[in-house]
Amino acid sequence: MKTIAVTIYEDNEKLRDVLNMLLGSVEDFHVSGSYSNCRNVTAEILTLRPDVVIMDIDMPGCSGIDGVRMIKELDVTIKVIMHTVFDDDEKLFACLSNGADGYLLKRDTSLQLIPAIRDVIEGGAPMSPGIARKVLTAFHKPKLSEGEYHITEREQQVLNLLARGFSYRMIGIEYSISPETVKRHLKNIYQKLHVQCGPEAVAKAIRAKII
């Protein structure tokens, strides 16, 4: 039986201890690391190379939204399950657009966390029931009239790769353009969508059926 290495990022010490005990009690799970923040997530993930990361969102210094992005830029094969109290649309879609593989609410931890880890290893996308409904609702919304935001074909291509977790450099390589050109496209996208950053742009583009 293959051991599943799990790394935890959770700033609540008591909950972090509970997660350590819960996951440590499962025969084929191994808690490879447990941290109160993800300020050093790149170095830690490079060292530990876990199979699955359990990631809180609201942590000091560096949010879990940034944490999942950095992990996916490092290694897209590492599975990241967001583990949070937040069920609002903006945080949900920011996490998903940055590459999160699952999204569990902390109130569902006792029943769903262990099955969720097994599910994500098998290629699933585990979500708390309420979260899954939000995602389905977003994708079932009527498509906006074509051209309402005046997003060009290239801008749509950039948005698609951004939603898949590609960095500026990776997008540039994909389309044989410079990182500066990518940044110009993104600046135009932000202005057209009336947003301030990449996660917001992707979240709005998904909800608006632009991508």
Phi and psi restraints in degrees (value plus and minus 20) as a CYANA .aco file:
   2 LYS   PHI     -93.4   -53.4
   2 LYS   PSI     113.9   153.9
   3 THR   PHI    -100.4   -60.4
   3 THR   PSI     115.0   155.0
   4 ILE   PHI    -117.3   -77.3
   4 ILE   PSI      96.3   136.3
   5 ALA   PHI    -105.3   -65.3
   5 ALA   PSI     105.3   145.3
   6 VAL   PHI    -141.9  -101.9
   6 VAL   PSI     112.6   152.6
   7 THR   PHI    -134.3   -94.3
   7 THR   PSI     118.3   158.3
   8 ILE   PHI    -132.9   -92.9
   8 ILE   PSI     114.7   154.7
   9 TYR   PHI    -143.1  -103.1
   9 TYR   PSI      90.1   130.1
  10 GLU   PHI    -175.2  -135.2
  10 GLU   PSI     102.6   142.6
  11 ASP   PHI    -104.0   -64.0
  11 ASP   PSI     -34.7     5.3
  12 ASN   PHI    -101.9   -61.9
  12 ASN   PSI      91.4   131.4
  13 GLU   PHI     -80.3   -40.3
  13 GLU   PSI     -63.1   -23.1
  14 LYS   PHI     -83.6   -43.6
  14 LYS   PSI     -64.2   -24.2
  15 LEU   PHI     -86.5   -46.5
  15 LEU   PSI     -57.8   -17.8
  16 ARG   PHI     -81.1   -41.1
  16 ARG   PSI     -61.0   -21.0
  17 ASP   PHI     -84.1   -44.1
  17 ASP   PSI     -60.6   -20.6
  18 VAL   PHI     -82.1   -42.1
  18 VAL   PSI     -64.2   -24.2
  19 LEU   PHI     -83.9   -43.9
  19 LEU   PSI     -60.4   -20.4
  20 ASN   PHI     -79.2   -39.2
  20 ASN   PSI     -65.7   -25.7
  21 MET   PHI     -87.5   -47.5
  21 MET   PSI     -63.2   -23.2
  22 LEU   PHI     -81.9   -41.9
  22 LEU   PSI     -70.8   -30.8
  23 LEU   PHI     -93.5   -53.5
  23 LEU   PSI     -53.2   -13.2
  24 GLY   PHI     -87.8   -47.8
  24 GLY   PSI     -37.9     2.1
  25 SER   PHI    -105.1   -65.1
  25 SER   PSI     -27.8    12.2
  26 VAL   PHI    -110.4   -70.4
  26 VAL   PSI     107.9   147.9
  27 GLU   PHI     -75.3   -35.3
  27 GLU   PSI     -63.1   -23.1
  28 ASP   PHI    -120.0   -80.0
  28 ASP   PSI      -4.5    35.5
  29 PHE   PHI    -124.9   -84.9
  29 PHE   PSI     126.7   166.7
  30 HIS   PHI    -156.3  -116.3
  30 HIS   PSI     100.4   140.4
  31 VAL   PHI     -99.8   -59.8
  31 VAL   PSI      85.5   125.5
  32 SER   PHI    -104.7   -64.7
  32 SER   PSI     -38.0     2.0
  33 GLY   PHI    -189.6  -149.6
  33 GLY   PSI     133.9   173.9
  34 SER   PHI    -168.0  -128.0
  34 SER   PSI      99.8   139.8
  35 TYR   PHI    -153.1  -113.1
  35 TYR   PSI     131.8   171.8
  36 SER   PHI    -108.7   -68.7
  36 SER   PSI     -29.6    10.4
  37 ASN   PHI    -177.9  -137.9
  37 ASN   PSI     150.9   190.9
  38 CYS   PHI    -138.3   -98.3
  38 CYS   PSI      12.4    52.4
  39 ARG   PHI     -83.2   -43.2
  39 ARG   PSI     -50.4   -10.4
  40 ASN   PHI    -132.7   -92.7
  40 ASN   PSI      11.7    51.7
  41 VAL   PHI     -80.3   -40.3
  41 VAL   PSI     -57.5   -17.5
  42 THR   PHI     -82.0   -42.0
  42 THR   PSI     -69.6   -29.6
  43 ALA   PHI     -84.4   -44.4
  43 ALA   PSI     -60.1   -20.1
  44 GLU   PHI     -86.6   -46.6
  44 GLU   PSI     -63.3   -23.3
  45 ILE   PHI     -89.0   -49.0
  45 ILE   PSI     -57.5   -17.5
  46 LEU   PHI     -80.7   -40.7
  46 LEU   PSI     -57.0   -17.0
  47 THR   PHI     -95.8   -55.8
  47 THR   PSI     -65.6   -25.6
  48 LEU   PHI    -106.1   -66.1
  48 LEU   PSI     -55.1   -15.1
  49 ARG   PHI      28.2    68.2
  49 ARG   PSI      37.5    77.5
  50 PRO   PHI     -90.6   -50.6
  50 PRO   PSI     142.1   182.1
  51 ASP   PHI    -100.8   -60.8
  51 ASP   PSI     -57.3   -17.3
  52 VAL   PHI    -156.7  -116.7
  52 VAL   PSI     120.7   160.7
  53 VAL   PHI    -136.7   -96.7
  53 VAL   PSI     111.7   151.7
  54 ILE   PHI    -119.6   -79.6
  54 ILE   PSI      96.4   136.4
  55 MET   PHI    -141.4  -101.4
  55 MET   PSI      97.1   137.1
  56 ASP   PHI     -91.1   -51.1
  56 ASP   PSI     140.2   180.2
  57 ILE   PHI    -115.4   -75.4
  57 ILE   PSI     -71.9   -31.9
  58 ASP   PHI    -111.2   -71.2
  58 ASP   PSI      72.0   112.0
  59 MET   PHI    -149.3  -109.3
  59 MET   PSI     132.9   172.9
  60 PRO   PHI     -89.0   -49.0
  60 PRO   PSI     121.2   161.2
  61 GLY   PHI      66.4   106.4
  61 GLY   PSI     -64.8   -24.8
  62 CYS   PHI    -171.9  -131.9
  62 CYS   PSI     100.2   140.2
  63 SER   PHI     -93.7   -53.7
  63 SER   PSI     140.5   180.5
  64 GLY   PHI     -85.0   -45.0
  64 GLY   PSI     -44.1    -4.1
  65 ILE   PHI     -84.1   -44.1
  65 ILE   PSI     -64.0   -24.0
  66 ASP   PHI     -89.1   -49.1
  66 ASP   PSI     -55.3   -15.3
  67 GLY   PHI     -80.6   -40.6
  67 GLY   PSI     -66.5   -26.5
  68 VAL   PHI     -86.1   -46.1
  68 VAL   PSI     -56.5   -16.5
  69 ARG   PHI     -81.8   -41.8
  69 ARG   PSI     -65.0   -25.0
  70 MET   PHI     -86.1   -46.1
  70 MET   PSI     -57.9   -17.9
  71 ILE   PHI     -84.4   -44.4
  71 ILE   PSI     -64.2   -24.2
  72 LYS   PHI     -89.4   -49.4
  72 LYS   PSI     -51.3   -11.3
  73 GLU   PHI     -87.9   -47.9
  73 GLU   PSI     -49.1    -9.1
  74 LEU   PHI     -99.2   -59.2
  74 LEU   PSI     -66.6   -26.6
  75 ASP   PHI    -178.8  -138.8
  75 ASP   PSI      85.3   125.3
  76 VAL   PHI     -89.4   -49.4
  76 VAL   PSI     -34.7     5.3
  77 THR   PHI     -99.9   -59.9
  77 THR   PSI     -36.4     3.6
  78 ILE   PHI     -94.0   -54.0
  78 ILE   PSI     106.6   146.6
  79 LYS   PHI    -104.8   -64.8
  79 LYS   PSI     116.2   156.2
  80 VAL   PHI    -144.5  -104.5
  80 VAL   PSI     100.7   140.7
  81 ILE   PHI    -126.9   -86.9
  81 ILE   PSI      99.4   139.4
  82 MET   PHI     -93.4   -53.4
  82 MET   PSI     116.9   156.9
  83 HIS   PHI    -152.7  -112.7
  83 HIS   PSI      82.6   122.6
  84 THR   PHI    -171.5  -131.5
  84 THR   PSI     145.4   185.4
  85 VAL   PHI    -110.6   -70.6
  85 VAL   PSI     -31.3     8.7
  86 PHE   PHI    -103.9   -63.9
  86 PHE   PSI     108.2   148.2
  87 ASP   PHI    -142.7  -102.7
  87 ASP   PSI      -2.0    38.0
  88 ASP   PHI     -99.5   -59.5
  88 ASP   PSI     133.9   173.9
  89 ASP   PHI     -81.1   -41.1
  89 ASP   PSI     -61.3   -21.3
  90 GLU   PHI     -81.7   -41.7
  90 GLU   PSI     -68.0   -28.0
  91 LYS   PHI     -87.6   -47.6
  91 LYS   PSI     -60.2   -20.2
  92 LEU   PHI     -77.3   -37.3
  92 LEU   PSI     -73.3   -33.3
  93 PHE   PHI     -93.0   -53.0
  93 PHE   PSI     -48.2    -8.2
  94 ALA   PHI     -84.3   -44.3
  94 ALA   PSI     -62.0   -22.0
  95 CYS   PHI     -85.5   -45.5
  95 CYS   PSI     -67.1   -27.1
  96 LEU   PHI     -84.7   -44.7
  96 LEU   PSI     -59.5   -19.5
  97 SER   PHI     -89.7   -49.7
  97 SER   PSI     -42.0    -2.0
  98 ASN   PHI    -110.0   -70.0
  98 ASN   PSI     -18.5    21.5
  99 GLY   PHI      91.2   131.2
  99 GLY   PSI     -13.9    26.1
 100 ALA   PHI     -78.1   -38.1
 100 ALA   PSI     121.0   161.0
 101 ASP   PHI    -116.4   -76.4
 101 ASP   PSI     -34.9     5.1
 102 GLY   PHI    -180.1  -140.1
 102 GLY   PSI     145.8   185.8
 103 TYR   PHI    -169.4  -129.4
 103 TYR   PSI      85.8   125.8
 104 LEU   PHI    -135.4   -95.4
 104 LEU   PSI     117.8   157.8
 105 LEU   PHI    -102.9   -62.9
 105 LEU   PSI     123.9   163.9
 106 LYS   PHI     -82.5   -42.5
 106 LYS   PSI     -45.9    -5.9
 107 ARG   PHI     -87.1   -47.1
 107 ARG   PSI     -35.6     4.4
 108 ASP   PHI    -121.1   -81.1
 108 ASP   PSI     -14.5    25.5
 109 THR   PHI     -74.3   -34.3
 109 THR   PSI     -71.9   -31.9
 110 SER   PHI     -80.6   -40.6
 110 SER   PSI     -54.4   -14.4
 111 LEU   PHI    -115.1   -75.1
 111 LEU   PSI     -50.1   -10.1
 112 GLN   PHI    -132.2   -92.2
 112 GLN   PSI     -37.5     2.5
 113 LEU   PHI     -84.2   -44.2
 113 LEU   PSI     -69.9   -29.9
 114 ILE   PHI     -83.6   -43.6
 114 ILE   PSI     -67.7   -27.7
 115 PRO   PHI     -80.1   -40.1
 115 PRO   PSI     -54.1   -14.1
 116 ALA   PHI     -84.8   -44.8
 116 ALA   PSI     -60.2   -20.2
 117 ILE   PHI     -83.9   -43.9
 117 ILE   PSI     -63.6   -23.6
 118 ARG   PHI     -84.4   -44.4
 118 ARG   PSI     -59.9   -19.9
 119 ASP   PHI     -83.7   -43.7
 119 ASP   PSI     -66.1   -26.1
 120 VAL   PHI     -87.4   -47.4
 120 VAL   PSI     -52.8   -12.8
 121 ILE   PHI     -83.6   -43.6
 121 ILE   PSI     -53.6   -13.6
 122 GLU   PHI    -103.9   -63.9
 122 GLU   PSI     -16.9    23.1
 123 GLY   PHI      80.2   120.2
 123 GLY   PSI     -14.7    25.3
 124 GLY   PHI    -100.0   -60.0
 124 GLY   PSI     156.0   196.0
 125 ALA   PHI    -149.9  -109.9
 125 ALA   PSI      57.7    97.7
 126 PRO   PHI     -87.4   -47.4
 126 PRO   PSI     116.3   156.3
 127 MET   PHI    -164.6  -124.6
 127 MET   PSI     126.1   166.1
 128 SER   PHI     -79.4   -39.4
 128 SER   PSI     127.3   167.3
 129 PRO   PHI     -72.5   -32.5
 129 PRO   PSI     -64.2   -24.2
 130 GLY   PHI     -83.6   -43.6
 130 GLY   PSI     -55.3   -15.3
 131 ILE   PHI     -89.1   -49.1
 131 ILE   PSI     -63.3   -23.3
 132 ALA   PHI     -79.3   -39.3
 132 ALA   PSI     -58.3   -18.3
 133 ARG   PHI     -83.7   -43.7
 133 ARG   PSI     -60.1   -20.1
 134 LYS   PHI     -82.2   -42.2
 134 LYS   PSI     -61.8   -21.8
 135 VAL   PHI     -85.0   -45.0
 135 VAL   PSI     -65.7   -25.7
 136 LEU   PHI     -82.3   -42.3
 136 LEU   PSI     -61.8   -21.8
 137 THR   PHI     -80.7   -40.7
 137 THR   PSI     -62.9   -22.9
 138 ALA   PHI     -81.3   -41.3
 138 ALA   PSI     -61.4   -21.4
 139 PHE   PHI     -98.7   -58.7
 139 PHE   PSI     -36.0     4.0
 140 HIS   PHI    -114.3   -74.3
 140 HIS   PSI     -21.9    18.1
 141 LYS   PHI     -86.2   -46.2
 141 LYS   PSI     126.2   166.2
 142 PRO   PHI     -79.6   -39.6
 142 PRO   PSI     123.6   163.6
 143 LYS   PHI     -89.7   -49.7
 143 LYS   PSI     117.9   157.9
 144 LEU   PHI     -87.5   -47.5
 144 LEU   PSI     137.0   177.0
 145 SER   PHI     -79.2   -39.2
 145 SER   PSI     121.1   161.1
 146 GLU   PHI     -77.2   -37.2
 146 GLU   PSI     113.3   153.3
 147 GLY   PHI      60.5   100.5
 147 GLY   PSI     -11.2    28.8
 148 GLU   PHI     -80.4   -40.4
 148 GLU   PSI     -57.6   -17.6
 149 TYR   PHI    -117.5   -77.5
 149 TYR   PSI     -23.2    16.8
 150 HIS   PHI      39.1    79.1
 150 HIS   PSI      18.4    58.4
 151 ILE   PHI     -97.8   -57.8
 151 ILE   PSI     107.1   147.1
 152 THR   PHI     -97.3   -57.3
 152 THR   PSI     149.0   189.0
 153 GLU   PHI     -80.9   -40.9
 153 GLU   PSI     -63.2   -23.2
 154 ARG   PHI     -85.0   -45.0
 154 ARG   PSI     -60.6   -20.6
 155 GLU   PHI     -83.9   -43.9
 155 GLU   PSI     -56.8   -16.8
 156 GLN   PHI     -86.3   -46.3
 156 GLN   PSI     -58.7   -18.7
 157 GLN   PHI     -82.8   -42.8
 157 GLN   PSI     -63.5   -23.5
 158 VAL   PHI     -82.6   -42.6
 158 VAL   PSI     -63.4   -23.4
 159 LEU   PHI     -81.1   -41.1
 159 LEU   PSI     -61.7   -21.7
 160 ASN   PHI     -80.3   -40.3
 160 ASN   PSI     -64.1   -24.1
 161 LEU   PHI     -90.5   -50.5
 161 LEU   PSI     -56.5   -16.5
 162 LEU   PHI     -81.2   -41.2
 162 LEU   PSI     -59.9   -19.9
 163 ALA   PHI     -86.0   -46.0
 163 ALA   PSI     -45.4    -5.4
 164 ARG   PHI    -108.6   -68.6
 164 ARG   PSI     -14.9    25.1
 165 GLY   PHI      70.0   110.0
 165 GLY   PSI      -8.4    31.6
 166 PHE   PHI     -91.5   -51.5
 166 PHE   PSI     121.5   161.5
 167 SER   PHI    -100.6   -60.6
 167 SER   PSI     149.3   189.3
 168 TYR   PHI     -75.3   -35.3
 168 TYR   PSI     -64.3   -24.3
 169 ARG   PHI     -82.2   -42.2
 169 ARG   PSI     -63.2   -23.2
 170 MET   PHI     -86.1   -46.1
 170 MET   PSI     -58.3   -18.3
 171 ILE   PHI     -83.6   -43.6
 171 ILE   PSI     -62.7   -22.7
 172 GLY   PHI     -80.2   -40.2
 172 GLY   PSI     -62.8   -22.8
 173 ILE   PHI     -84.0   -44.0
 173 ILE   PSI     -62.5   -22.5
 174 GLU   PHI     -79.3   -39.3
 174 GLU   PSI     -60.2   -20.2
 175 TYR   PHI    -129.6   -89.6
 175 TYR   PSI      -9.0    31.0
 176 SER   PHI      35.6    75.6
 176 SER   PSI      25.3    65.3
 177 ILE   PHI    -147.9  -107.9
 177 ILE   PSI     141.4   181.4
 178 SER   PHI     -98.0   -58.0
 178 SER   PSI     135.7   175.7
 179 PRO   PHI     -75.6   -35.6
 179 PRO   PSI     -53.3   -13.3
 180 GLU   PHI     -85.5   -45.5
 180 GLU   PSI     -56.9   -16.9
 181 THR   PHI     -87.1   -47.1
 181 THR   PSI     -60.0   -20.0
 182 VAL   PHI     -79.0   -39.0
 182 VAL   PSI     -65.3   -25.3
 183 LYS   PHI     -81.4   -41.4
 183 LYS   PSI     -58.2   -18.2
 184 ARG   PHI     -84.7   -44.7
 184 ARG   PSI     -62.3   -22.3
 185 HIS   PHI     -80.0   -40.0
 185 HIS   PSI     -64.1   -24.1
 186 LEU   PHI     -86.5   -46.5
 186 LEU   PSI     -58.5   -18.5
 187 LYS   PHI     -80.5   -40.5
 187 LYS   PSI     -62.7   -22.7
 188 ASN   PHI     -84.7   -44.7
 188 ASN   PSI     -60.4   -20.4
 189 ILE   PHI     -81.9   -41.9
 189 ILE   PSI     -66.6   -26.6
 190 TYR   PHI     -78.6   -38.6
 190 TYR   PSI     -61.7   -21.7
 191 GLN   PHI     -85.6   -45.6
 191 GLN   PSI     -62.9   -22.9
 192 LYS   PHI     -88.1   -48.1
 192 LYS   PSI     -55.9   -15.9
 193 LEU   PHI    -111.5   -71.5
 193 LEU   PSI     -26.2    13.8
 194 HIS   PHI      40.4    80.4
 194 HIS   PSI      30.3    70.3
 195 VAL   PHI    -148.2  -108.2
 195 VAL   PSI     153.0   193.0
 196 GLN   PHI    -131.7   -91.7
 196 GLN   PSI     -36.0     4.0
 197 CYS   PHI    -174.2  -134.2
 197 CYS   PSI     151.9   191.9
 198 GLY   PHI     -78.4   -38.4
 198 GLY   PSI     -72.3   -32.3
 199 PRO   PHI     -76.6   -36.6
 199 PRO   PSI     -60.3   -20.3
 200 GLU   PHI     -83.9   -43.9
 200 GLU   PSI     -61.4   -21.4
 201 ALA   PHI     -83.1   -43.1
 201 ALA   PSI     -65.0   -25.0
 202 VAL   PHI     -85.9   -45.9
 202 VAL   PSI     -64.2   -24.2
 203 ALA   PHI     -78.8   -38.8
 203 ALA   PSI     -64.5   -24.5
 204 LYS   PHI     -89.6   -49.6
 204 LYS   PSI     -58.2   -18.2
 205 ALA   PHI     -84.5   -44.5
 205 ALA   PSI     -58.2   -18.2
 206 ILE   PHI     -86.9   -46.9
 206 ILE   PSI     -66.6   -26.6
 207 ARG   PHI     -84.6   -44.6
 207 ARG   PSI     -54.5   -14.5
 208 ALA   PHI    -106.8   -66.8
 208 ALA   PSI     -18.0    22.0
 209 LYS   PHI      44.0    84.0
 209 LYS   PSI       7.6    47.6
 210 ILE   PHI     -96.2   -56.2
 210 ILE   PSI     -54.1   -14.1
